Each structure stands twice: as C-alpha cells, then as structure tokens.
Amino acid sequence: MGGRSPSARIVDALPWDPQNVLVSAPSEDSYDIWRVNLETGLGQRVQSGTSDTVVWFTNLSGNASMRIDYDRDTEVVTVFRQLEDDNTWADLENIKIDAFVDRLRRWSETIWIANSETDDVVLVGARPDGRARRGIYRFNLENDVLGELVYEHPTHDVDGGVTDTVTGRLLAAEVTDWRYRAYFLDRRLQRHYEALSDFFGEEVTVHPVDVQAETMIVRLEGPQEIGAYYAYDIAQGRILPIGLENILLAPSRLRPMQHHIVRTRDGRMIDAYLTLPGDSSETAPLIVLPHGGPEARDAFQFDFLAQYLATRGYAVVQPNFRGSSGYGHDFATAGYGSWAGQMSDDISDAYHAIAQTGLVDASRSCIVGWSYGGYAALAAAMRQEPQYRCAVSIAGIADLPSFLAYKQEQDQNAYDYWVTSMGDPERDEETLVAASPARQAARISIPVMLIHGTHDEVVPIEQSERMDAAMTAAGGDVRFHLMLEAGHNITNDDRLRRALDRVSGFLETHLAERPVDLAPPPQN
C-alpha cells in the first residue's frame, strides 16, 4: 500500500483449468480480476474492483471472496467480503492505515492465511481470548465464527503459513523462535525440509516459497544473505540454483551475526543478536540498536541498519526486550506501562551481557534507534544507565502525553492500543511525564542526534521538535536534522543515504577516540 497502483499478480492458478489463470491487474480506473489465457495472453475481466482496491482473495472454486481497498486521501483501509450474490460486497471493517499496519504487525486480529476444503471456511492466524499464543484456526466466513485450532507452536507465535499456490491450501506453519522455521503438516515434507535446512547450514534460514508435485522452491535468507532461490527435486534429492535477489550485496560484503541468550536482572531470558564488523586486532565500539514497534522483533536475518553500521566498523547488538512480538501474549504485554522501566532495563541488560563477552569495546558505545527504538535511545540517555557516549533517535517518540493526544485525534482504535501500551494520560499522568525524555531533558548529559521526516504521520515531527527545544533550553548537546518530505520510514534512497551519513558522522565523532586509560602503550 502506498502512493502507487498495485502491480499485476496471479491470484489463482485454477488447477482444474490448465489453459487459464486469474490475474489481478489495474485498468484505467480500477483494480480488477481477469481470466487470462496462457496460450494467447488475452484476458477477460471477471470481477471489478475500484480505484482503491489493492488486494484480492479467491476461494477454492476460483471465485473472488475477499478484497482490501485503500483510500489514499483519507488513509482508510476497508476490508470487504463477497456475499452469495456475486455483485454484492459486505463492508466488514474500516480502519486507519497506521492502525491497520499496527494490527498486521501484532496480529491482534484474525489474518487470512490459507483456504480450507470448503469455500465458506478459511484458515486464519489469531489469538483468541485466553490463549497464550497466536495459532492457526478455522474461521467461518458466513457467521464470522472462529473455530477449530489447526496448529499452535508450544512456545512461540505463528508468523504465517506456507500455502499451495494452486489450491491456496495450508502446507506449513511459519514460526520464528530465534530464527525462522517452517513446520509442515505432512511429515514427509517436514523431513525433506529439515534435510534442506541441514544442507544449507546454520548461517541461513530456509523459507519454502512453493511446493508443487515433487518440487519445492525455497528462498534462503540470513544476516549475510538477502535472498537466494533454489529448486529442490524431492524425488531425486537434487538442488538446483535459480537466482539471487541482489547480486551486489554478496555474502562476502556483509557481516556475520551471533545469537546470544541474555538473562535479565529479574531472571527473564531474552534473545539478542550481535553483528560483528569483521577481522580486527582491536575490539570494536558497540552500538545498541533496539527495534521499533515496540510490538515487533528482530531475528536471525538481514537487517540493513545493523549491516550498515557493522560494515563501518561497529559491533551491533539487537535485543528482543519484553514487549516484543513473537513470544506469546504474556511476553508482549509484560512491556505495557513500562516503556522507561523494564523494557529499558532489558535493553541495558543486553548491553551489559554483551560487554562481558569481551567481543566488543563497551567503553565506546552509543544507542541508536528508529521509531520506538528512537524513544528507547532517548530514554536510555535520560536514565543515564548504561553510560553511553551518545544517542541517536530517528523518528522517535519523545513526549508520551502529547503523542497520545495526537493518536486520539487520529483514530480511536489506535489510541486505545497506545493507552494500553504506554499508560492512561489521566490515571498514569505522573508516570508518563517521568518516562518522557522531552520532559526530563535536564537529566541528559550526553550528545543527542534527532532525525525526523517532515511528512511523518506515524510519529509526528512535533515529537522531535519538542525534544530539540527541551534539550536546547536545558543547555544540552543536541543536533536536529529535518528530512524534507520524508515519511516515517524514509523510503526515498537519497534521503535515507543522507540520514545514514549524518548518523555515521555523529558516531565517528563520539566513538573514534579510545578512553585514555585504555589507550595502547607507546611503541619503543
């Protein structure tokens, strides 16, 4: 979803019709479903969408069953369900785009995963009330009732599913513990998948893309691999290369990642990922890089920001602090109301754990974050523990009460979530003020860099403006860089490059010099 029309894609391979497939494609003023003849390339429109339609879903019979529209002017996502009359669509829900993205990230609602054996039932990812983790359930489209549990992992949330692209039926559940794994419903396919994973080794994860007859297409991903595709002949046991997503970022240009288990001060175990810059006779300065969200997570995979920093000589640690997603309901909600408390404690504990390994120079450290990670960086500077040399906040929250007021004006559903996550602006006013770096700027003694897009509608630029004004008034060392016309994620390559160049220069200024007591002795 964004500012451009969706591209053409195959919606249904129509396995009973070898001459045709269903393709979703834009026309002059709508995004429609077309029946396309594979021999002639000619298409016939079979279902019309609107100028706002972006995604189509079909059932086992090849009929359109759901669609998603996105109004870019109002930034509202609408989910429609097809009724028995082919020309009648029921408006199931209207939701603001930021709330919709939050929902997808947290999977707090039912999300389509696969078709089932009947047209009126689909498989969805959901966590019903009373369940500890998100699993895969049957969902009745006729009466909107969540039914039988199909798959649930014993310790982690289900991330998604691998489906048969011809039938849309579920083949495997996808789960990320500290790394991605697929769990096939068919034991034979599971044995082949595990053999493939063993063959390619621990440095990559194996993502099944498609399984047809006796062929499995897989995508390899890892810290040093953006995406490599292979075909696996199940019957013959042969592996054939298909292609690479990016031939410029070869594994040799990227840096390896380690998985560490960190025991927090109150006894929890959390995952942390350490990316080291490479061979060197000296230990590298340490960058602590908390993720955004906060109900998101890091994993054993390629991360552009971690790799950017590591290839410039820094060690980078990424902790999955409490409040992160993927570890079940209790772990996610353990961060509620504790943004500058236990969530920040976990990030600090990861720093101390990695510092004790001797793999990094923790005396030269800085905390860098984007979105919630930007807040975490400012909160660490406010808390003064650990004693970083600097902090960088990109599109970060700085004032919790004013951010809540902004969300309340935007969308009530999103506001309700943020109140649950942060705290109630009336009942918890003192806690929110104490946890707001912009309200506690006098406590910050290290240099701070702020970077924010002027068109950010997720975290408004007013948050960084408040932080800049508060630190300036307190006599603090602050640098504020506006990114003109940039949104929350700074997707424009030139703007992103400028932002990263500023971060790199800021880190070099504050981390290049070693402490006097750790300086190497003079050579005779």
Secondary structure, DSSP 8 states (H G I E B T S, - for coil): --SS----EEEE--TT-TTEEEEEEE-SS-EEEEEEETTT--EEEEE---TTEEEEEE-TTS-EEEEEEEETTTTEEEEEEE-SSTT-EEEEEEEEHHHHHHHHHHT-S-EEEEE-SSTTEEEEEE--TT-SS-EEEEEETTTTEEEEEEE--SSS-EEEEEE-TTT-BEEEEEEESSSEEEEESSHHHHHHHHHHHHHH-TTSEEEEEEEETTEEEEEEEETTEEEEEEEEETTTTEEEEEEES-SSS-GGGS--EEEEEEE-TTS-EEEEEEE---S-SS-EEEEE---SSSS----SS--HHHHHHHTTT-EEEEE--TT-SSS-HHHHHTTTT-TTTHHHHHHHHHHHHHHTTTSEEEEEEEEEEETHHHHHHHHHHHHT-S--SEEEEES----HHHHHHHHHHH-HHHHHHHHHHH--TTTTHHHHHHT-GGGSGGG--S-EEEEEETT-SSS-THHHHHHHHHHHHTT--EEEEEETT--SS--SHHHHHHHHHHHHHHHHHHHSS--GGGS-----
